[in-house]
């Protein structure tokens, strides 16, 4: 009987949390929710978001990346992604200087605890327990946006998942360029085109392709004795998924454990003197990318158990991917540090 009363109390608590702050009404309208037909995962939608950002930024000169025009296009892509997440049934928010404090209030959480900065923009996604992740001790309490109950060592905790990614926060995303063509001699150009580009991520060495396969050019495309430029561009984006625990004492959702995945992308850029057109042409900017998850990303039991430990000791338990090293042949020429 006592356990039944405890469970009913938890249900009532979740209902109260969902009804305060008009969370659902701000996340999506009733019509949007009822018309949801998409079954895309958060990862699929956010990966598409980063692909669109890469496409936008790789076609713009570096000096234009901070202009109002690029910022406006980036914000447009972000808003479209938030709408897609909402249409898929998730509770999603665009967090920026104008919405930073308001979204914190609505979500009853403190963004400063995970180092978010109101000067940058983020996409935040709130979700409950996936249908295929109901490990021991878990009681899903409704739709995919609803919190869930997790029992650990006889104590029941209310939890939810909080995913965060960004395109303009230098902690969550890094970009670099490195010249790989030091000479225009035919042999060195052949060597360059045949060199393998790879990304070394958390002990995984993922081959992205040769320079030739990435840029879509062969030695026959180039005119000898002409000056050519060829740069390797690397972009790295981290997306973190926190498990939050509801604190009665703080009347807030606390960040308690975290898993993540990283998307490593590269493309070639530059100018070459074309044998076909007899003039300088831009090197085709074809993306190659790889996504790597942290060790426990799909281990929901780990997420929840570590969230309890993080809650009890007031210390976020992290499972990280680590730095990403971009290799040209057997030489690392770009390193993006995970320093957040």
N, C-alpha and C positions, 0 to 999 in steps of 0.2 A: 504493500500500500504506500509506503514511504517513497519507494522508487517511482511509483506512478505519479505521486504528487510532485516529485522533483521534475519529472518529465513534462508534466502539464505546466509547471512554472517556467520551464525553459521555452516551451511553445509560446506562452504569453509574453515572455521577454522578447523573443524574436519578432512577434507581431507588433510589439510596442516600438522596437527599433525600426521596423519597416514603415511604421506610420508616422514617425517623427521626422521633421525636417523636409517633408514632401520629397523624399529621395526619388521614389519611382516617377513622380510627375515631372521631375526635372530631367530624369534620365531619358524618358521616352513617353510619348503620349499613349493613351489606351488604344487608339487606333493602330499606331505603329506596332504595339506589342501583339495585338490580335492578328495583325496581318503578317507576322513574322513567318517566313518560310525558309530562311537561310539556315544551314546547319554547319557553317564554317566555324572553325575553332578560333580562339583568340590569337593563337600563334600564326595561323594562315592569314588572318586579316592584318595583323601588325607587320608580318613579313612583307606583304604587298605594299603596306604603307612605306616601309623603308626602301623598297625597290623604286617606288615613285619618287621619293626624295632623292635617291641616287641619280635617277634619270634627270631630274630637274637640275641638280647641282653639277653634274658632270658636263652639262652643255653650257654652263655659265663660267666665264673667267673668274678666277679666285677673287679678284678685287670687287666683283659684283655680288658675291655671296651674302654680303651684309646690307645690300641696298634694299630700299623699301619694296621694290618690285619683286625681288626674290623672296623676301619675307612674306609678302602678301600671298604669293603662290604657295609657299610652304604652309601657311596658315589655312589656305583653301584645301590643300591635300589633307591636312590634319582634321579639319571639320568634316570632310567627306568620309574619312576613316571612322571618326566618332559616330557619324550617322549609320555607317555600315555595321558597326559593333552593336548599336542600339537595335537596328533592324534584325540582327541575329539573336536578340533576346538578352544581351548583356547590358549592364549598367555602366555607361561610359561617359567620360568627361574630358573636355579640353581645358587644361589648366595653364593659365598664363597670368600676366601681371594684373589683368582685369578680373580674373575669376579665382585667383589663388586663395584668398581668405574665405570667399563664399563656399568654394568646394570643400575646403577643410571643415567648415561649419556643418555643411550638409552631410559629410561623411563621418563626422565626429572623430576626427583623427588629426595628427600633427605632422605636416609634411617636413618640418624641420628635423624630425627624428631620423629621416633617411636622406637628409642633405639636399632636398629640393630647393631651388632658388627661384623667387618670383620674377627674376629677370629673364628667365627662359620659359619655354613652353613644353608641356608634356601631355601625353595621353594616359589617362588612368582608367583602368577597367576593374570593376568589382564583379566577382562571381562566387557562386557557391560550389558545392561538391559535385564534380562530374558524375554521371551515372555509372561510369566504369571504374570509379575510384573509391567505392564504399568499403574501405578496409574495416578491420575489427574496431568496434567501439564508435562507429560513425552513424549518426542519425540524420540523413538529409531531411530538411524541413520545408521543401517547396520547390519553387522554380529555380532556374540556374543562377539567378541573382540573389537568392535567399541565403542567409547564414545557415550553418549546420552545427549540430552538437557532436562533440567528440569526448569520449570517456577514457581517461588515462589514470591508472592506479586508483580507481574507485571514485575519482572526481570528474565531473562533467564540465566541459568548457564550450563556449559558443565561439565559432570561428567563421572566417570568410577569407577569400583570396583577393589580393590586391596587386594587379599587374601594372607596371609603369615603364614607359619608354619615352624617348625624346629624340628629336632630330637636331636641335640647336644647343643643347647642354653639352659642353665639351667633355664632361665626365662620361655621359652615356654614348657619345658618338665622336669618333676621331677620324680625320682624313689627312693623307700625306701623299706627296708626289716625289718620285726619284727618277733621275735621268739614267737610262740603261744603255744608251748608245753613245759611246765615247769617241767613235771614229766612223767615217763613212766608207771605209775600205770594204770591198765585197766580202772578204772572208770574215771580218768581224761582224758584218751585217748578217751573214749566214749564221754565225755562232749565236748572235743575239736572237734571231728569229726561232732558232731551235732550242733555246734555253727554256727550261721548265719553270713556271711560276707556281708556287705552292704557299699554303697558309699553314703554319704550325700552331695548333690551338690545343692547349691542355693535353699534351703528349700525342695528339693526333696530327699527323702530317698529311694534309689533304691537297692533292695535286689539282690545281685549277686549270692547267693546260700549258702549252708552250706559248711563247710570245706570238708566234705566227697564228696559232689556233684562236687565241684570244682576240687579236686585232683583225683576223681574217685576211692577212696578206702573206704573200710568198716572195721569195727573192726576185722572181720575175716581175713583180710589181714596181720595183725600184730601178731608176736609171743610175748607172755607175758614174762615179766621179761627180756626184751632186751631193750637196749637204742635206742630210735628213735629221730630223729630231724625233726621238721616241722616249716617252716617259711612262713609267709604271705608276698608276694611281691606285691607292688602297683606301678603302673606307670600312670602318668597323662600328657596329652598333650593338650595344648590350640592352637586353630587355630583362627586367627582374620581376619575379612573381613572389610577393610576400604572403605569408600566412599571418593574418591578424587575429588576435584574441580580444574578446570584449572584457573590459575591466569595469566591474561594478564600482570599485573604489574611485577610479578616475572618470567614470561615465564617458569612456572613450574606447576606440579601437586602437590597440597597441600593435606595433610591428614586432613580430617575434621570431620568425624564421624566413629564410629567403633562398630561392633557387633562381637560375637564370639561363638564358641562352644568348649566344653571340652570333651575329651574321657578319661574315668576312667577305668583302667584295673587292674585285679589282678590275681595271680596264686599262687599255693602252691609249695614249693620246700623243699628238705631235703632228708634224708635217713631213711629207715625203714627195719627192719628184717622181711623178707617175710615168711609167713607160707607155701606158695606154693613152693618156691624154696630153703628154708632153708639157705638163705644168704641175705646180705644187698642189697637192691635195691633202685634206685633213685625214689623219689615221682614223679608221672606223672605231668608234667607242663602244665596243661590245662588252657587256658585263659578264663576269663569271663570279659566282658566289657560293659560299658554303655556310651552313648553319650547324652549330655544335651546341649541345645542351650540357649543362653541368651534370655531375654524376647522379644526383638524386632528383633530377627534374621531373621524371615521371613516377617517382616513388612517393605517392601521396601519404603513405603511412609515415615515412621519414619526415615529410613536411609538417605533419600534425604533431608528431611526438616531439620534434625539435621546437615547434612553436610553444608547446607546454613548458619545455625547459627554458626557452627564451623568456617566456612570461614569468616563470618562477624566479629567475635570476636577473631579470631586467637587462638582458643582453641579447641582441639579435643573433641568431645562429645562421651563419652564411654557408652556402654551398656555391662556390664560384667557379667560373671557367678559367679565369686568369688572363694573362697577357696574350696578345695575338702577334705572331711574328710572320712577316711576309718575306718569302725567300725567292731569290733570283738564282736559279741553279742551286748550289749548295751554300750560298751566301745570304745571310739575313740582311736586307737593305732597309726594311721598315719595321719598326716595332711600335705597337699601340699598347700602352700600359693600362691595365685596369686599376686605376688609382682612386677609386671612390667606394 
